[in-house]
Amino acid sequence: FLIFANDGLWDVVTNEEAVDMTRSIHDPEEGAKKLLQEAYKRESSDNITWVVVRFLHGQGSSGYA
């Protein structure tokens, strides 16, 4: 997976913490929600913008070109 985020997240969550929080979550939307909740919990004072992308390795063809 890949996490794109601005400093609203990275000011309060380390790279390793973000990976640990989202690694076992297969739904990228749920992973993004988890990161948002954690940033709020840690009282981020900046805007929080992020995207979580989950790669489907070995899942076969999706039919999209």
N, C-alpha and C positions, 0 to 999 in steps of 0.2 A: 504494500500500500504506500501511498504518498500523501503527505500532509503539507498543504500550502497554507500559510498563515502570516498575519502581520504581527507587529510587536505587542498588540493587545493580548495575544496568547503567549508569545515567547518571553515577554517580560516577567511572567509569573509561572511558566511551565518550561522545564528543560526539554531538549530533544528526546532524551532517554525516557523522561516521564511521559511525554506524549505517546511515544511508541509503546511503552508498557501499558498505558491506559487503553489503547485502541487495538493492540495486537490480536486479542482474542475475539473482538467484535467483528462479525462478518458483514454486517450491514453498514455501509459507509455513513448513512444518515445517523444511525445510532452512535457511531464513533464520533461524529462531529458534535452531536448533542452532549456526549460525555466530556469532550474537551471544553465546550462552552460552559457547562455546569462547573467544571473545575476552575476555569478562569474566573467566573463569578464568585465562587467560593473563596478564592485567593484574593479577591477584591481588586481585580485588574482595573486600573483607572483610565485605560485607553480604549478606543473602539476595538472590537474584536471581529476580524474578518478571517474566515478560514474555509478550506475545502478539503475533504478527505476523499481520496480516490482509491478504490480497491481493485487490484488487478486480478483477473480470473485465470490464473495459470492452470493449465490442464483441464479446463472446463469444456473443451470442445468448441466448435464454431457456434457463434451467436446468430449467424445469418445476416449480420450487418456488414456492409461494404466499407 
